[in-house]
Amino acid sequence: MANFSKSNVPQFSVEVYQNEYLPEGGREVNAIVTVTSTGGGTVGSAVTAPHLYTPGQSPDAAVAIMVDCSGSMDYPPTKMRGARDATAAAIDALRDGVHFAVIGGTHVAKEVYPGNGELAVADPQTREQAKQSLRKLSAGGGTAIGTWLKLADRLLSSADVAIRHGIVLTDGRNEHESPEDLKAALDACAGRYTADARGVGTDWEVKEVTSIASALLGTADIVADPAGLSADFTQMMETAMGKEVADVALRLWTPVGTSIKFVKQVAPTVEPLTDRRTEAGPRAGDYPTGSWGDESRDYHVCVEVPEAGLGQEMLAARVSLVIPHGDGTAQTLGAQGLVRAVWTDDMTASTSINPQVAHYTGQAELAQVIQQGLDARKAGDADGATAKLGRAVQLASASGNADTAKLLAKVVDVVDAAAGTVRLKAKVAEADEMTLETRSTKTVRVKK
């Protein structure tokens, strides 16, 4: 068992923000749960049961870099060059002792380095060999990302490590396998490793790339100009190297008669988790959150409670953090929060909305109306697009989400941000529209 009291291991804390007061007959309780992991000490000293970190031990992590080598990567040639340079930069960011592999992806997946069905262990020599092997990355062939993901899974699972992570780079649509095949590959890999996905250029499908990141609990983004790939890959790898605890789950226990309506991550991005619940004993369920370094994330939990009389109060849910083991047992990470319900006839108390809940409800709606607005725009529904993107501008402005507001201003002319009055731009650069869609789920944290 990992010993979480040691100074070099992250400490988790849970804070719950809610209005616990309900009117007579009220049954829905909303809470924002803030989970923070701090004080990991040695960055990347990965810890998860049954791995116990001891100072001086090599970092407990494995990384697979999957690079698109389909024919379209040669148009323009800067894409393939950018991908090689970015992969080299990511290899440079690997710490000594980390297991790693480079995969070239077309309609089949090829091991580029080390190439023997195993992983290499990072040191000055293997990093140099890996960078030399990148000359083998050349464009030609189709795209079947599911095959890349499955090869990465095979390689990553060959190492007895705590943190397993993938980086996926693609420039085109997944044309050489069916959507069902990709989904089956994602289902097979989910929970086995986390992965970040990047689309380079503007010929790829946003929903494809975001679905990969979502299924594998990683990040998705666009790198419209291949020149930006190296900086992005370096940053992704440094973040991966900072992860210290893998497979953390948010465990929600509810009393009899109470049920979870939904659970979603709301910061740093909006990510629905409701359907990813796995049962964890009587009246408890686990929601996966992936790997953690020194960071903080917010979750919106909505609970339906049974009706109760005025003046009554109850525990609506208990929130804890665990690392589930395959055998039904779990290691608890020691942090816990309580969601409460109190019935009152004080109208002021029962109708006030908690500021955290209000803020993140708005951020979740913002992500939704951007998607709906862009879908309407693509379908030629100008009125629908104007209404939805106008509402998005209004929400971004009200919540102080300046990054999203800037992206929206490249797609619509803003007449009045506070009122949500906008006009669709006649001409929009494809990269601007794709950037807005890819980053639509990014949120700003509430000012506490």
C-alpha positions as CSV (number, residue, x, y, z in Angstrom):
1,M,0.0,0.0,0.0
2,A,1.2,3.5,-0.8
3,N,1.8,5.5,2.4
4,F,0.2,8.9,1.8
5,S,1.5,10.5,4.9
6,K,5.0,10.9,3.6
7,S,6.3,14.4,2.9
8,N,7.1,13.7,-0.8
9,V,3.6,12.5,-1.6
10,P,0.8,14.8,-2.7
11,Q,-1.8,15.7,0.0
12,F,-5.4,15.9,-1.3
13,S,-8.0,18.2,0.1
14,V,-11.7,18.5,-0.6
15,E,-13.9,21.7,-0.2
16,V,-17.6,21.8,-0.8
17,Y,-19.4,25.0,-1.9
18,Q,-23.2,25.0,-1.8
19,N,-26.5,26.5,-0.6
20,E,-27.8,23.7,1.6
21,Y,-31.2,25.4,2.1
22,L,-34.2,24.0,0.3
23,P,-37.8,25.2,0.2
24,E,-40.6,22.9,1.3
25,G,-40.9,20.2,-1.3
26,G,-37.4,21.0,-2.7
27,R,-35.5,17.9,-3.9
28,E,-32.4,19.1,-5.8
29,V,-29.1,19.9,-4.1
30,N,-26.2,21.4,-6.1
31,A,-22.7,21.6,-4.9
32,I,-19.3,22.6,-6.3
33,V,-16.5,20.3,-5.0
34,T,-13.0,21.6,-5.2
35,V,-10.3,19.0,-5.2
36,T,-6.7,20.1,-4.6
37,S,-3.5,18.1,-4.7
38,T,-0.4,19.8,-3.2
39,G,3.1,19.2,-1.9
40,G,4.2,16.3,-4.1
41,G,7.8,17.1,-3.6
42,T,9.9,15.4,-6.3
43,V,8.0,16.3,-9.4
44,G,6.9,13.1,-11.2
45,S,7.7,10.7,-8.3
46,A,4.6,8.8,-9.3
47,V,2.7,7.1,-6.6
48,T,-0.2,4.7,-6.7
49,A,-0.9,1.5,-5.0
50,P,0.8,-0.9,-5.0
51,H,3.7,1.4,-5.9
52,L,5.5,3.0,-3.0
53,Y,7.8,5.9,-3.9
54,T,11.1,6.0,-2.1
55,P,13.6,8.9,-2.6
56,G,16.1,8.2,-5.3
57,Q,13.9,5.7,-7.1
58,S,13.6,6.3,-10.8
59,P,10.4,8.1,-11.9
60,D,7.4,5.7,-12.1
61,A,6.0,6.7,-15.5
62,A,5.8,5.6,-19.1
63,V,4.9,7.8,-22.2
64,A,4.0,6.9,-25.8
65,I,4.2,9.6,-28.4
66,M,1.9,8.9,-31.4
67,V,2.8,10.9,-34.5
68,D,0.5,11.1,-37.6
69,C,2.6,10.0,-40.7
70,S,-0.3,9.8,-43.1
71,G,0.2,11.2,-46.7
72,S,-1.4,14.6,-45.8
73,M,1.4,15.4,-43.3
74,D,3.5,16.4,-46.4
75,Y,1.0,19.1,-47.4
76,P,2.6,21.5,-46.5
77,P,6.0,19.8,-45.7
78,T,6.3,22.1,-42.6
79,K,3.8,19.8,-40.9
80,M,6.0,16.7,-40.9
81,R,9.1,18.9,-40.1
82,G,7.1,20.5,-37.2
83,A,6.0,17.0,-36.0
84,R,9.6,15.7,-36.0
85,D,10.9,18.8,-34.2
86,A,8.0,18.6,-31.6
87,T,8.6,15.0,-30.9
88,A,12.3,15.7,-30.4
89,A,11.4,18.5,-28.0
90,A,9.1,16.1,-26.1
91,I,11.9,13.5,-25.9
92,D,14.2,16.2,-24.5
93,A,11.6,16.9,-21.8
94,L,11.6,13.2,-20.6
95,R,13.3,12.8,-17.2
96,D,15.9,10.1,-16.7
97,G,14.3,6.7,-15.8
98,V,10.9,7.3,-17.6
99,H,9.9,4.5,-20.0
100,F,9.0,5.8,-23.5
101,A,8.3,4.9,-27.1
102,V,7.6,6.7,-30.4
103,I,4.9,5.4,-32.7
104,G,4.4,6.4,-36.3
105,G,0.7,6.3,-37.2
106,T,-0.9,5.7,-40.6
107,H,-3.7,3.2,-41.5
108,V,-1.4,0.9,-39.4
109,A,0.7,1.7,-36.3
110,K,4.5,1.3,-36.5
111,E,7.0,1.2,-33.7
112,V,9.6,3.9,-34.6
113,Y,11.6,3.7,-31.3
114,P,12.8,1.5,-29.7
115,G,11.1,-0.8,-32.1
116,N,11.4,-4.2,-30.3
117,G,7.9,-4.4,-28.8
118,E,9.2,-2.8,-25.6
119,L,9.8,0.6,-24.1
120,A,13.1,2.4,-23.9
121,V,14.2,3.9,-20.6
122,A,15.2,7.6,-20.9
123,D,18.8,8.6,-20.4
124,P,21.1,10.8,-22.5
125,Q,21.9,7.9,-24.8
126,T,18.4,6.6,-25.5
127,R,17.1,10.2,-25.9
128,E,19.7,10.8,-28.6
129,Q,18.9,7.5,-30.3
130,A,15.2,8.3,-30.2
131,K,15.8,11.7,-31.8
132,Q,18.0,10.1,-34.5
133,S,15.2,7.6,-35.3
134,L,12.8,10.4,-36.0
135,R,14.3,10.6,-39.5
136,K,12.3,7.4,-40.2
137,L,9.1,9.5,-39.8
138,S,7.9,10.1,-43.3
139,A,4.5,10.8,-44.7
140,G,2.5,8.2,-46.7
141,G,-0.6,6.2,-46.1
142,G,-3.9,6.6,-44.4
143,T,-5.3,7.3,-40.9
144,A,-6.6,4.8,-38.4
145,I,-6.1,6.3,-35.0
146,G,-7.6,3.3,-33.1
147,T,-4.6,1.2,-34.3
148,W,-2.2,3.8,-32.8
149,L,-4.0,3.8,-29.5
150,K,-4.0,0.0,-29.2
151,L,-0.3,-0.2,-30.0
152,A,0.4,2.5,-27.4
153,D,-1.7,0.5,-24.8
154,R,0.3,-2.7,-25.6
155,L,3.6,-0.9,-25.1
156,L,2.6,1.1,-22.1
157,S,1.2,-1.9,-20.3
158,S,4.5,-3.7,-20.7
159,A,6.1,-1.5,-18.0
160,D,5.3,-1.9,-14.3
161,V,4.7,1.8,-13.7
162,A,2.1,3.9,-12.0
163,I,1.6,6.7,-14.5
164,R,0.9,5.8,-18.2
165,H,0.4,8.6,-20.7
166,G,0.0,9.1,-24.4
167,I,0.4,12.0,-26.7
168,V,-1.6,11.9,-30.0
169,L,-0.8,14.2,-33.0
170,T,-3.0,14.1,-36.1
171,D,-3.6,16.4,-39.0
172,G,-6.5,14.7,-40.8
173,R,-9.8,12.8,-40.5
174,N,-9.8,9.2,-39.3
175,E,-10.7,7.9,-42.7
176,H,-9.3,4.4,-42.7
177,E,-11.4,2.9,-39.9
178,S,-15.0,3.3,-38.9
179,P,-16.2,5.5,-36.0
180,E,-17.2,2.3,-34.3
181,D,-13.6,1.0,-34.5
182,L,-12.2,4.2,-33.0
183,K,-14.8,4.1,-30.2
184,A,-14.0,0.4,-29.5
185,A,-10.3,1.3,-29.3
186,L,-11.0,4.2,-26.9
187,D,-13.3,2.0,-24.7
188,A,-10.5,-0.6,-24.6
189,C,-7.8,1.9,-23.6
190,A,-10.0,4.0,-21.2
191,G,-8.7,3.7,-17.6
192,R,-5.5,2.0,-18.8
193,Y,-3.7,5.3,-19.7
194,T,-4.4,9.0,-20.1
195,A,-3.7,10.8,-23.3
196,D,-3.5,14.4,-24.7
197,A,-4.7,14.9,-28.3
198,R,-3.6,17.6,-30.7
199,G,-4.8,18.6,-34.2
200,V,-2.3,20.3,-36.4
201,G,-3.4,22.5,-39.3
202,T,-7.1,22.7,-40.2
203,D,-8.0,19.5,-42.0
204,W,-8.9,17.4,-39.0
205,E,-12.2,16.8,-37.2
206,V,-12.6,18.7,-33.9
207,K,-15.1,16.2,-32.5
208,E,-12.8,13.3,-33.3
209,V,-9.8,14.8,-31.5
210,T,-11.8,16.1,-28.5
211,S,-13.5,12.6,-28.1
212,I,-10.0,11.0,-27.9
213,A,-8.9,13.4,-25.1
214,S,-12.3,13.1,-23.3
215,A,-12.3,9.3,-23.3
216,L,-8.7,9.1,-22.1
217,L,-9.1,12.0,-19.5
218,G,-6.5,14.2,-21.2
219,T,-6.5,17.6,-23.0
220,A,-7.3,18.5,-26.6
221,D,-6.2,21.5,-28.5
222,I,-5.5,22.9,-32.0
223,V,-2.0,23.9,-33.2
224,A,-3.0,25.7,-36.4
225,D,0.6,26.6,-37.3
226,P,3.0,23.7,-37.2
227,A,5.7,26.1,-35.9
228,G,3.9,26.1,-32.6
229,L,4.1,22.3,-32.1
230,S,7.5,22.1,-30.3
231,A,6.4,24.5,-27.5
232,D,3.1,22.7,-27.2
233,F,4.7,19.2,-27.0
234,T,7.3,20.4,-24.5
235,Q,4.6,21.8,-22.3
236,M,2.5,18.6,-22.6
237,M,5.4,16.4,-21.7
238,E,6.4,18.6,-18.7
239,T,2.8,18.4,-17.4
240,A,2.9,14.6,-17.9
241,M,6.2,14.5,-16.0
242,G,4.5,16.4,-13.1
243,K,1.8,13.7,-12.5
244,E,2.4,11.8,-9.3
245,V,-0.8,9.9,-8.5
246,A,-2.7,7.8,-11.1
247,D,-6.2,6.5,-11.4
248,V,-7.8,8.8,-8.8
249,A,-11.6,8.5,-8.5
250,L,-14.1,10.8,-7.0
251,R,-16.2,8.5,-4.8
252,L,-19.8,9.6,-4.0
253,W,-21.8,7.9,-1.2
254,T,-25.5,8.7,-0.9
255,P,-28.0,7.6,1.8
256,V,-31.1,5.5,1.0
257,G,-33.6,7.3,-1.2
258,T,-31.0,9.7,-2.5
259,S,-29.6,9.6,-6.1
260,I,-26.9,11.3,-8.1
261,K,-28.5,13.3,-11.0
262,F,-25.2,14.3,-12.6
263,V,-21.4,14.7,-12.0
264,K,-19.3,16.9,-14.2
265,Q,-15.8,18.4,-14.0
266,V,-16.3,22.1,-14.5
267,A,-12.7,23.5,-14.2
268,P,-10.3,23.7,-15.8
269,T,-12.6,22.3,-18.5
270,V,-16.2,21.0,-18.7
271,E,-16.1,17.2,-18.8
272,P,-19.3,15.1,-18.2
273,L,-18.6,12.2,-15.8
274,T,-22.1,10.9,-15.0
275,D,-22.1,8.0,-17.4
276,R,-18.6,6.9,-16.3
277,R,-19.7,5.8,-12.9
278,T,-18.6,2.4,-11.6
279,E,-20.4,1.0,-8.6
280,A,-18.3,0.8,-5.5
281,G,-20.3,-1.0,-2.9
282,P,-23.7,-0.2,-1.4
283,R,-24.9,3.3,-2.5
284,A,-21.5,4.4,-3.6
285,G,-20.1,5.1,-7.0
286,D,-16.7,6.1,-8.4
287,Y,-16.1,8.7,-11.1
288,P,-12.7,8.6,-12.8
289,T,-10.5,11.8,-12.7
290,G,-7.2,10.4,-14.1
291,S,-3.7,11.4,-13.0
292,W,-2.8,14.2,-10.6
293,G,0.2,16.4,-10.0
294,D,0.1,19.7,-8.0
295,E,-3.2,21.1,-9.2
296,S,-6.8,21.9,-8.4
297,R,-10.0,21.0,-10.2
298,D,-13.7,21.8,-9.6
299,Y,-16.6,19.3,-10.0
300,H,-20.4,20.1,-10.1
301,V,-22.4,17.4,-8.2
302,C,-26.2,17.4,-8.4
303,V,-28.1,15.2,-5.9
304,E,-31.8,14.4,-5.8
305,V,-33.0,13.9,-2.2
306,P,-36.3,12.6,-0.9
307,E,-38.9,15.2,0.3
308,A,-38.7,16.1,3.9
309,G,-40.5,18.5,6.3
310,L,-39.4,22.0,7.2
311,G,-36.6,22.2,9.8
312,Q,-35.3,18.7,8.8
313,E,-31.8,18.3,7.6
314,M,-29.9,15.4,6.1
315,L,-26.5,14.4,4.6
316,A,-27.2,14.4,0.8
317,A,-23.8,12.9,-0.2
318,R,-20.4,12.2,1.1
319,V,-17.5,12.9,-1.3
320,S,-14.1,11.2,-0.9
321,L,-11.0,10.4,-3.1
322,V,-9.9,6.9,-3.7
323,I,-7.6,4.8,-5.9
324,P,-9.8,1.8,-6.8
325,H,-8.0,-1.6,-7.2
326,G,-9.2,-4.2,-9.6
327,D,-10.3,-6.5,-6.8
328,G,-13.1,-4.3,-5.4
329,T,-10.9,-2.8,-2.7
330,A,-9.7,0.8,-2.8
331,Q,-7.0,3.0,-1.2
332,T,-8.5,6.1,0.4
333,L,-6.6,9.4,0.0
334,G,-7.8,10.8,3.2
335,A,-9.8,13.8,2.0
336,Q,-13.6,14.1,2.4
337,G,-16.4,16.6,2.0
338,L,-20.1,16.6,2.9
339,V,-23.1,17.8,0.8
340,R,-26.0,18.7,3.1
341,A,-29.7,19.5,2.7
342,V,-31.7,21.6,5.1
343,W,-35.4,22.4,4.5
344,T,-36.5,25.9,5.5
345,D,-39.4,28.3,5.1
346,D,-37.0,31.2,4.9
347,M,-37.5,32.3,1.3
348,T,-34.3,34.3,1.1
349,A,-32.2,31.4,2.3
350,S,-33.8,28.8,0.0
351,T,-33.8,30.9,-3.2
352,S,-30.3,32.3,-3.1
353,I,-27.9,30.5,-5.5
354,N,-24.4,29.8,-4.3
355,P,-22.0,31.9,-6.3
356,Q,-19.7,29.0,-7.2
357,V,-22.7,26.9,-8.5
358,A,-24.1,29.9,-10.4
359,H,-20.7,30.6,-12.0
360,Y,-20.1,27.0,-13.2
361,T,-23.7,26.5,-14.3
362,G,-23.0,29.5,-16.6
363,Q,-19.6,28.1,-17.8
364,A,-21.3,24.7,-18.7
365,E,-24.0,26.6,-20.6
366,L,-21.3,28.6,-22.3
367,A,-19.6,25.5,-23.6
368,Q,-23.0,24.1,-24.8
369,V,-24.2,27.2,-26.6
370,I,-20.8,27.6,-28.5
371,Q,-21.2,24.0,-29.8
372,Q,-24.8,24.6,-30.7
373,G,-24.0,27.9,-32.4
374,L,-21.2,26.5,-34.5
375,D,-23.2,23.5,-35.5
376,A,-26.1,25.8,-36.5
377,R,-23.6,27.9,-38.5
378,K,-22.3,24.9,-40.3
379,A,-25.8,23.8,-41.1
380,G,-26.6,27.2,-42.7
381,D,-29.0,28.2,-39.9
382,A,-27.9,31.9,-39.5
383,D,-30.7,32.8,-37.1
384,G,-30.0,29.9,-34.8
385,A,-26.2,30.5,-34.9
386,T,-26.7,34.2,-34.1
387,A,-28.9,33.5,-31.1
388,K,-26.6,30.8,-29.6
389,L,-23.3,32.6,-30.2
390,G,-24.9,35.9,-28.9
391,R,-25.8,34.0,-25.7
392,A,-22.2,32.7,-25.6
393,V,-20.8,36.3,-25.9
394,Q,-23.1,37.4,-23.1
395,L,-22.1,34.5,-20.8
396,A,-18.4,34.9,-21.5
397,S,-18.6,38.6,-20.8
398,A,-20.6,38.2,-17.5
399,S,-18.2,35.5,-16.2
400,G,-15.0,37.2,-17.1
401,N,-13.9,34.4,-19.5
402,A,-11.7,36.7,-21.6
403,D,-10.0,34.0,-23.6
404,T,-13.3,32.6,-24.9
405,A,-14.6,36.1,-25.5
406,K,-11.6,36.8,-27.7
407,L,-12.2,33.6,-29.7
408,L,-15.9,34.4,-30.1
409,A,-15.0,37.9,-31.4
410,K,-13.2,36.2,-34.4
411,V,-16.4,34.4,-35.4
412,V,-19.0,37.2,-34.7
413,D,-19.1,41.0,-34.6
414,V,-20.0,41.9,-31.1
415,V,-22.6,44.8,-31.0
416,D,-23.4,44.6,-27.3
417,A,-21.7,42.0,-25.1
418,A,-23.8,42.5,-22.0
419,A,-27.0,42.0,-24.0
420,G,-25.6,39.3,-26.2
421,T,-26.2,41.2,-29.5
422,V,-24.0,40.0,-32.3
423,R,-23.8,39.7,-36.0
424,L,-22.3,36.6,-37.7
425,K,-19.1,37.5,-39.6
426,A,-19.4,37.0,-43.4
427,K,-15.9,35.4,-43.6
428,V,-14.3,33.4,-40.8
429,A,-10.9,31.8,-41.0
430,E,-11.2,28.0,-40.6
431,A,-8.5,28.0,-37.9
432,D,-10.4,30.6,-35.8
433,E,-13.7,28.6,-36.0
434,M,-11.9,25.3,-35.1
435,T,-10.0,27.0,-32.2
436,L,-13.3,28.2,-30.8
437,E,-14.8,24.8,-31.1
438,T,-11.8,22.9,-29.6
439,R,-11.4,25.3,-26.7
440,S,-15.1,25.8,-26.0
441,T,-15.0,23.6,-22.9
442,K,-12.2,25.7,-21.2
443,T,-13.5,27.5,-18.2
444,V,-12.4,30.3,-15.9
445,R,-12.3,29.5,-12.2
446,V,-14.6,31.3,-9.9
447,K,-13.0,34.1,-7.8
448,K,-13.3,32.7,-4.3
